Amino acid sequence: MMLAVMDCVNDNGPPPPALSMALDCRQWGTLPEPGGWRDQYPQEMYMMNVCINIYDVWHAFKRAQREGRTPDFLSRNPEADTLIGRILDLDRERQTNG
């Protein structure tokens, strides 16, 4: 999931379904199903939350890279630093294993 989100942000692939739905919900200010929060499917909401968090962190990281402020970004966002490290580890593993 992490790599699919990273690939999407990097324009190397489509968004995974949970990210696509989360982005639509964000755009339109609505939930995926009729009703309130408790009317949603818990697993679907969990996956959307995971995807949108990864998306937001990776997107902010890429922006910091473009602006030349990666060290500052990482020092100000230790939780993001941990997540980014995990994503980069998974990407290296993927490249190594083909």
QUIVEN-V688487 format. One record per residue. RES is the residue in one small letter. PSI is psi as a letter, one per 30 degrees, with the letter a starting at -180 (999 if undefined). BURIAL is + if it has 16 or more other C-alpha atoms within 10 Angstrom, else -. Layout:
# QUIVEN-V688487
RES:PSI:BURIAL ; RES:PSI:BURIAL
This chain:
# QUIVEN-V688487
m:e:- ; m:e:+ ; l:e:+ ; a:e:+ ; v:e:+ ; m:e:+ ; d:e:+ ; c:e:+ ; v:e:+ ; n:g:- ; d:h:- ; n:g:- ; g:l:- ; p:l:- ; p:k:+ ; p:l:+ ; p:e:- ; a:e:+ ; l:e:+ ; s:e:+ ; m:e:+ ; a:e:+ ; l:e:+ ; d:e:- ; c:e:- ; r:e:- ; q:e:- ; w:f:- ; g:h:- ; t:l:- ; l:l:+ ; p:e:+ ; e:l:- ; p:l:- ; g:a:- ; g:a:- ; w:e:- ; r:f:- ; d:f:- ; q:l:- ; y:j:- ; p:e:- ; q:e:- ; e:e:- ; m:e:+ ; y:e:- ; m:e:+ ; m:e:+ ; n:e:- ; v:e:+ ; c:e:+ ; i:e:+ ; n:e:+ ; i:e:+ ; y:e:+ ; d:e:- ; v:e:+ ; w:e:+ ; h:e:+ ; a:e:- ; f:e:+ ; k:e:+ ; r:e:- ; a:e:+ ; q:e:- ; r:e:- ; e:g:- ; g:g:- ; r:h:- ; t:e:+ ; p:e:- ; d:e:- ; f:e:+ ; l:e:+ ; s:e:- ; r:f:- ; n:i:- ; p:e:- ; e:e:- ; a:e:+ ; d:e:+ ; t:e:- ; l:e:+ ; i:e:+ ; g:e:- ; r:e:- ; i:e:+ ; l:e:- ; d:e:- ; l:e:- ; d:e:+ ; r:e:- ; e:e:- ; r:e:- ; q:e:- ; t:e:- ; n:f:- ; g:999:-
